[in-house]
């Protein structure tokens, strides 16, 4: 598989693409396709987060776990859905917190591409999933790949704001050098946990305060 990925990322991750585990991911995905399995997101969008947010443009990393597994939802950006697709519950809660924090009314669409284009890397820990089977690709090697992505951001950048929502994301904190980056943690925005510390976290305003502190352009969170 010739990985279609933005040039700055291709350079940063070139060693990963040559590793055995990554070749095994490719082999696995080809086998799934041959067996008639439906995989999300579609092939050209697997690396959408990287293509929308080049390595040299990253300001913020928002870590998700798994792509959405229902028809039409996943487009390679964590928590985001394409235009015209109903907002999943976690995303509804993200917009509620955004309104509580910054007074920004919920957008009609759940497409977060505008955030990605401003430097918010919307990274899922697994980059693919089988239709209607959450977590189905979590053990094929993607976690090794995305752990490496987080580590390389930590090593090669400084002043990045990592938004870690929920235990799964927070377990990645050990990959981040907190002497040169910022880590903001909260409960997951899922309906099961949003009222246990996601609502009221004010991560949107806090992120912009930290960017301003570094003389960087704040994120316009309004979609």
Secondary structure, 3 states (H helix, E strand, C coil): CCCCCCHHHHHHCHHHHCCHHHHHHHHHHHHHHHCCCCEECCHHHCCHHHHHCCHHHCCEEEEECCCCCCCCCCCCCCCCCCCCCCCCHHHHHHHHHHHHHHCCCCCCCCCCHHHHHCCEEEEECCCCEECCECCCCCCCCHHHHHHHHHHHHHHHCCCCEEEEECHHHHHHHHHCCCCCCEEEEECCCCCCCHHHCCCCCCHHHHHHHHHHHCCCCCCCCCC
